[in-house]
Amino acid sequence: MIKSEDKQIVAVGILSILNFIFLPFIRIKPNRISMGELIGSIELLGLNVIVIILLWAIIIALSFYAKKWRYLLQMLGAIGIGISIIIMIPAQSKEYLSSPSSRISLSSGFYMQLLWIYLVLIIGNKNIKSRRLLKTLINLVPIGIIFYIFSAGLLDDFSIVKEFVSKKNQFFDNLRIHSALTIFSVLTGIIISLPLGFIAYKKRSYENKIMLPLSIIETIPSLSLFGILLVPLSKLGRIGFLNDLGISGIGWAPAYIALTLYTLLPIGRNTLAGFSSVDKGAIEAAKGMGMKPLEILFKIELPLAFPVIFTGIRIAFTQTIGGAVLAGLVGGGGLGTFVFLGLAEASPDLILLGVIPIVILTIGIDILLKISGEAIRSGIYD
Amino acid sequence: MIKLSNVTKKYGNFVAVDSISMDIKQGELMVILGPSGCGKSTTLRLINKMVTISEGDILVRGKNIVDIDDVELRKSIGYVIQSIGLFPHMSVEKNIATVPTLLNWEKETISKRIDKMLELVGLSPEKYKEKKPAQLSGGEAQRIGVARALAADPDILLMDEPFGAVDPINRLRLQREFRQIQQNLNKTVLFVTHDVEEALLIADRICIMNHGKIIQIGTPEEISINPKNEFVKEFFKGEGILSLLSRKKAIDYVIPRISNESKSANDFNLKEVITLLLTGEADELIFKEGHLTLNEISRALRGEINEFKE
């Protein structure tokens, strides 16, 4: 045992084994609504628990070895545990699933396993510094394997999968709506607040007049904003052609408007900050050398301000993907539909059907935008 | 080359530049010297229209600047500022190429010019062309600033405390090298500073300003020996002729005599000669060209002072 990371992994390993043995592992429900019964890991997996416990023990033991590659093995071991559990659960549950509507729901024991596996991956990731290819593989391969298992139908008995299967068309429809809502809100936000931020930068006197309202909007709780928009929008919705577009107090209109309003602050504020961060000496020199104002804007100010502006856009995106959930409350569609439906029907797995894709989307877009931002930044700086 | 006639700049009620007139000759290095807030930077920036005139006229190359397009005027004048203002996202190469690119020069011409400018300011092109401003030291950055200002070969340079942000050791080198470049290239330079020694080292003429007005214009000799008032005297710390000694070359004062010595009077100024005579053991310094004693130097200098006093 050398570093603190090793002590952390040992702690994780021990806690993991304890959780695994003593916490309820899964819940078998005869149908969607009933609570079902909790089943522990030993009862479900029988002797197979030894495999999992053994793998954890190996991970713990590796912490005592002074070799550099122990982290890699630990991470692979953790991934192995995760995939084994996911395969084992449906395989071993067959005897409990008495009817076609019976389903497996996941309980605390399973979720804790996921947490400890994730922690091992994080701690290990810190310590393998070399080889980006390896890192990317380790992060992507488990996702790939799970996806494969999923498409092979092995996960069909999980309740979340059952929900997905029964609502497949609705799911993809809502996914599309959710994505469209997000993209259009952010794009509209960019079109409105990028110029606003720029004006606030050029004319100091306008800075407060612009930033203050945007900050106030940000503090309005989302549901209140929907409420505020309800009356004016329903009035507008009675006008002929607006009605045809689908504008009304409920539906996509309040969602789109509210989400756009919320993007205004991050984008506007970052635009102002980005431009303000440009070296004044560089601008003075550019002007004194004979650059026209537009040339200074495009050759000096914009390239230097861009990284900060882009970060603002990235924040707006991640914020909006989550915020778009509320569209489900006002009939605007999107993944929030499942969340609220699940709340209404007391079906946690339906809620998960809405939430998990949102989490995946948010993380995915964040990573994608971070990489694009880096690429553009190094392009600007040559 | 540059002529200011009763130029005034007011900001509301505050008079930053008060009816100043001066005539800067072609190839001259004119230093505008004064304390902070005296209006020297404003005066400089009136010439390239970064600041608009309230009253008076400025003629550049015989034409009133009011009749010249702002942008065209600035492209024809080199501009160097204290904060240097290199563009952080561009390489040294691209920075220097700024004005030539604005003037649509041929790519080949620009490329050769960049190399030439880097060599001019004493930096190796291969080593520095691709560097980014963040990788440069203060002295290197300001050299690039000068190279960038000279890139389009303007005949006029406006410089606002260009060496102020550089450390003292490098500053001396930069001042000497810049003076050499200016003389070789015969550029007309208007140089703003508050540093008396810098002014004395490089100026052909010095213009002293205070509270927006010109107090005195003249050569360093004229001002040191005949300061117009107490203010000027105080500003030069009352050193008078002593402050000029570093400008005087020993070769101009040496008494010719055949000798076997190898060292040349060309490499020494009077300040160094006097220091050597005072701290050394001999009464005279012998050069290849001749010799110097303290007596001979004091006689020559007294003669000069008397000439000025007339």
Interface residues (C-beta under 8 A of the other chain):
Chain A: D279 K280 G281 A282 I283 E284 A285 A286 K287 G288 M289 G290 M291 K292 E295 K299 I300 P303 L304 I380 Y381 D382
Chain B: N48 M50 V71 E72 L73 R74 K75 S76 Y79 I81 S83 I84 G85 L86 F87 P88 H89 M90 S91 T98 V99 L102 K132 G145 R148 A149 L158
